[in-house]
Each structure stands twice: as structure tokens, then as C-alpha cells.
Amino acid sequence: MNKKRVAIIGAGIIGVTTAYELALKGFEVTVYDKNQTCSEESSFANGGVISPGYITPWASPSIFKRLLKEQFAKHASILMNTPSLETMRWLSQSIKASKSERYWRHRQALQKLALMTQSRIRELIQSLGIEVEQTQGFNIIYRSERHFELAKSSLPYLTDQGVPFQILDKLALQQKEPAIESETAFVGAIHLPEDQVINCRQFALALRDEAEKLGVNFEFKSTVEPLSADNPRKLVVNAKPMFFDHVVVCSGMGSLKLLSALHLPIPMTPVYGYSMTAIIKEPLDAPKCGIMDEKYKVTIARQGNRIRVGGVMEFGGDPKVHNPKAVKTLYKVLEDWFPKATDMGQHVQIWKGARPMLPKGSPIVSATPHPGLWLNLGHGSSGWATSCGSAHVLANMMNQDISSTDWLELSLA
Ligand SMILES: Cc1cc2nc3c(=O)[nH]c(=O)nc-3n(C[C@H](O)[C@H](O)[C@H](O)COP(=O)(O)OP(=O)(O)OC[C@H]3O[C@@H](n4cnc5c(N)ncnc54)[C@H](O)[C@@H]3O)c2cc1C
């Protein structure tokens, strides 16, 4: 039997995991990416957090109060440059999505994808012998009593989802994290023992090698032209037309341009974030688990012999220009919790990336009204944590050729 030919556009973490799952199902896969290797854009230096216990849509019921309040704060987790009309429209869609019932629906969808991702990544690391930087356990630290109490009140939800947790007082957190700065005021933490931090780019590069062993063909330095509405399964790459049985768009923020002629409702916007990576000076002064500072929404984790601090949501502005206020927030949070972990001297890498974000906060993993055209995009702030789950769901749908736009009801009900 002839194998179905699939083109995947994009070799970020979503494209690579999708390629691998489709190859396992017997598709003949070619991946195109405009960069010279995989994981060069949003998947490059992200926080690495895979936390089904913490994952939430960006548009939570309280986010907009925070957005307004933080514009005047010295250290902010959300920054708003002069908003365009488009950004304002996007924010108003987000407000609708943050209404309680929709918020919980999207949160549940994200959590299901994250749980699937967590177990699939473990399976792949073990069965394929992938060597990747990783740490076990995630601590969410609360600086205020009010936020800690609020978080504790939603813990029964984690119990229902089968996510183990422990409530830690100050002493218990200090026992888990002996290097934590005791002078910094906090009220307690929630420890998620099963959740992890894993180097996303390292994993993507390793899985690309494994996908190649299954016959996947990666074509780098290959920019795909915007798809035509007449035949979206015809790709034009470097002025050459090519035809496929299926096309999967996994192109992060590049998806908007690729799909512009098809008029699909994809209200995606780039929400910029930053990471700072530095060599660890003394391992005993660095965190053991992943850390989330809940006030500033900043993560701190080891990645091998380096420490990575990630966070900040910035709307608008120039993707290439670093906002000093954002970088200051990362430095402040590291300084507050692990001041001796690095000397902040040479070799500090500051990275700015775009989260491909939909107002609802959960991704689109689905067929489209165009036969043979599929989408796996809009993973926002949790693309790594939902990557393998999304790839698995999409590969199953394509294998059965299910044509539906409601992946959640079909695949995860
Ligand atoms: C600061 C920061 C921290 C983050 N931390 C975390 C975290 O801790 N945990 C987590 O789960 N997520 C995190 N994220 C989010 C996560 O990084 C993203 O959701 C994820 O990387 C998106 O992956 P992607 O494959 O969809 O996009 P990308 O990685 O951007 O890949 C898309 C690819 O498509 C290619 N492409 C686009 N257009 C074309 C074209 N026309 N032709 C050919 N190729 C094309 C691009 O070159 C690119 O390689 C973070 C993001 C940021 C910015």
C-alpha cells in the first residue's frame, strides 16, 4: 500500500513531535523549516517547565486586574506597549475566554494535554535512551497569604485530576530547597513532585534524530510560501511546487502569514517573553527543583550546569528589542531566591521569544474545512508542556482521517 505523503511546516517543538508521531503511524513525512535547524524560534530557550499541576490558560479570571495594576509597578510580570487596535480586539476576546466556565474548560483541556505529554516524554526518553537535561519536582512559591489561601482552595481540583501535591510551610520548603534565600519573605509553597523541567531544545534535537531514523525527511533553510485557498496541499518551497496528501501547519507565529488566504478564524498574537541563562557558580547554591515565583510568574530552574530564569508577558513592541524592565524583573526574582547561584558575569544569554497565543490559551489541534489541511498551533505559554500530547491527538485524528474542528470532544472526551 502506498504511504500517505505528509508535509509539516515548522520544526519547532510542535512540528518535531508531530513528525515523530506521524512517522510511527506509517506516514511518509517531510518537515520544512526556514531556519537551519529545529527549535530556533519560540522553542529555543523557553523555561522548560512541564507542569500538569500548574498549567493554566493565560486568560484567567484575575489576569486583567493584574494587567492594569502592573503597568505602574517597578517589577512587572505583564508589560503593555502602546496597544494596537488588533491587540485591543485580542484582549477583549481573552476577557470573554476568561469567564469562569470557559476558563475551566480550557484549563482542563490544557491539563489533559500536559498529562499526556508528561507520560509520553518519559516513555520516549526511556525507550529511545534520549539524554537530556532535566530536574524533578516543581515548587510554586507564594509571597502573600491571600494568594496562598486561594491556591490551596483549588487543590481539590488537582486531587480530582490525579495530580499529587504537597503543601509546604517555610521550613519544609527550605528542606526541599536548601539554597533558597531565607531573607526573602514568603508564606509557603505548593510542591508538585511529579512535575519536571526538561530542556526543550535539547529534546527537540534528539527527537529529530530519532524521527530521521524512522524515515522523516527534514528540509531546512526552506521557506514555504503562503498556502493558496484553491489547493492548500500544494506547497511552494524555494519557487518549486510540491503536492501532498496532507499538510500540517505547525508554524508558530508564522502560521498567520501561511494561512492568510484561507480566512480561517485564528486570532493568534505574539506575547513576548524573556529568559536569562547563566553558568552556575556553585551547584549547592542553585535550586534542586523547578521554581515558580507566583507573584512575578517567573520560573527558575537548572538546565545542566546552567540556571535559566524565564517569564514576563509583553504585548506589542519590537520583537528584536529587549525591554530593560522585563530583564530587570528576571534578575530581581533570581536575586530574591538564589542570589549566589551565578555571578551574573560573562556568558549570560538573554533571549526574547514570542509565545504564539490564542485568546483562550489552549491550542488549536484540528482538521480544517479544507480536506487534508490540519493545524497544530497556538500553544502560547505552554507549547512544550503540551507538545507530545497535541502531536499524539493530531496523529490519531489524521490516521483515522477524522474531519472535525473539535479535537477536544473527539479525542479527549
Ligand atoms: C520566555 C518563554 C518561556 C516559555 N516557557 C515555557 C515553559 O516553561 N513551558 C512550556 O510549555 N512552554 C513555554 N513557553 C512556550 C513555548 O516555548 C512555545 O509555546 C512553543 O515553543 C511553541 O512551539 P511551536 O513549535 O509552535 O513554535 P516555534 O518553535 O516558533 O516553531 C515554529 C517553526 O515554524 C517555522 N516557520 C514558520 N513559518 C514558516 C514558513 N513559512 N516556512 C518554513 N518554516 C516556517 C519557524 O521557523 C519555526 O521554526 C515559553 C515561551 C517563552 C517565550
The ligand as a MOL file (V3000), in Angstrom:
LIG
                    3D

  0  0  0     0  0            999 V3000
M  V30 BEGIN CTAB
M  V30 COUNTS 53 58 0 0 0
M  V30 BEGIN ATOM
M  V30 1 C 10.1520 33.1950 27.6050 0
M  V30 2 C 9.3370 31.9820 27.2840 0
M  V30 3 C 9.2640 30.9530 28.2070 0
M  V30 4 C 8.4840 29.8320 27.9470 0
M  V30 5 N 8.4730 28.8230 28.8600 0
M  V30 6 C 7.7430 27.7100 28.6200 0
M  V30 7 C 7.7290 26.6450 29.5480 0
M  V30 8 O 8.4010 26.6940 30.5790 0
M  V30 9 N 6.9590 25.5580 29.2730 0
M  V30 10 C 6.1940 25.5000 28.1380 0
M  V30 11 O 5.4650 24.5090 27.9580 0
M  V30 12 N 6.2170 26.4730 27.2220 0
M  V30 13 C 6.9620 27.5750 27.4260 0
M  V30 14 N 6.9830 28.5970 26.5080 0
M  V30 15 C 6.1420 28.4740 25.3090 0
M  V30 16 C 6.7650 27.5670 24.2380 0
M  V30 17 O 8.1180 27.9000 24.0860 0
M  V30 18 C 6.0020 27.7260 22.9130 0
M  V30 19 O 4.6190 27.5010 23.1220 0
M  V30 20 C 6.4740 26.6970 21.8880 0
M  V30 21 O 7.8570 26.8090 21.7110 0
M  V30 22 C 5.7760 26.8780 20.5450 0
M  V30 23 O 6.3180 25.9200 19.6590 0
M  V30 24 P 5.9750 25.9080 18.1160 0
M  V30 25 O 6.6540 24.7220 17.5450 0
M  V30 26 O 4.5110 26.0740 17.9280 0
M  V30 27 O 6.6130 27.2680 17.5430 0
M  V30 28 P 8.1120 27.5560 17.0740 0
M  V30 29 O 9.0900 26.9580 17.9900 0
M  V30 30 O 8.2110 29.0250 16.8400 0
M  V30 31 O 8.2320 26.7920 15.6940 0
M  V30 32 C 7.6090 27.2390 14.5170 0
M  V30 33 C 8.5560 26.9620 13.3750 0
M  V30 34 O 7.8920 27.2580 12.1400 0
M  V30 35 C 8.8390 27.7500 11.2450 0
M  V30 36 N 8.1450 28.5030 10.1930 0
M  V30 37 C 7.2330 29.4900 10.3560 0
M  V30 38 N 6.7950 29.9180 9.1510 0
M  V30 39 C 7.4270 29.1650 8.2170 0
M  V30 40 C 7.4050 29.1370 6.7810 0
M  V30 41 N 6.6250 29.9550 6.0810 0
M  V30 42 N 8.1890 28.2450 6.1390 0
M  V30 43 C 9.0100 27.3980 6.8560 0
M  V30 44 N 9.0680 27.3910 8.2050 0
M  V30 45 C 8.2920 28.2630 8.8720 0
M  V30 46 C 9.7330 28.6320 12.1210 0
M  V30 47 O 10.9890 28.8130 11.5120 0
M  V30 48 C 9.7990 27.8390 13.4160 0
M  V30 49 O 10.9350 27.0100 13.4720 0
M  V30 50 C 7.7610 29.7370 26.7290 0
M  V30 51 C 7.8590 30.7550 25.7870 0
M  V30 52 C 8.6290 31.8710 26.0470 0
M  V30 53 C 8.7190 32.9440 25.0070 0
M  V30 END ATOM
M  V30 BEGIN BOND
M  V30 1 1 1 2
M  V30 2 1 2 3
M  V30 3 2 2 52
M  V30 4 2 3 4
M  V30 5 1 4 5
M  V30 6 1 4 50
M  V30 7 2 5 6
M  V30 8 1 6 7
M  V30 9 1 6 13
M  V30 10 2 7 8
M  V30 11 1 7 9
M  V30 12 1 9 10
M  V30 13 2 10 11
M  V30 14 1 10 12
M  V30 15 2 12 13
M  V30 16 1 13 14
M  V30 17 1 14 15
M  V30 18 1 14 50
M  V30 19 1 15 16
M  V30 20 1 16 17
M  V30 21 1 16 18
M  V30 22 1 18 19
M  V30 23 1 18 20
M  V30 24 1 20 21
M  V30 25 1 20 22
M  V30 26 1 22 23
M  V30 27 1 23 24
M  V30 28 2 24 25
M  V30 29 1 24 26
M  V30 30 1 24 27
M  V30 31 1 27 28
M  V30 32 2 28 29
M  V30 33 1 28 30
M  V30 34 1 28 31
M  V30 35 1 31 32
M  V30 36 1 32 33
M  V30 37 1 33 34
M  V30 38 1 33 48
M  V30 39 1 34 35
M  V30 40 1 35 36
M  V30 41 1 35 46
M  V30 42 1 36 37
M  V30 43 1 36 45
M  V30 44 2 37 38
M  V30 45 1 38 39
M  V30 46 1 39 40
M  V30 47 2 39 45
M  V30 48 1 40 41
M  V30 49 2 40 42
M  V30 50 1 42 43
M  V30 51 2 43 44
M  V30 52 1 44 45
M  V30 53 1 46 47
M  V30 54 1 46 48
M  V30 55 1 48 49
M  V30 56 2 50 51
M  V30 57 1 51 52
M  V30 58 1 52 53
M  V30 END BOND
M  V30 END CTAB
M  END
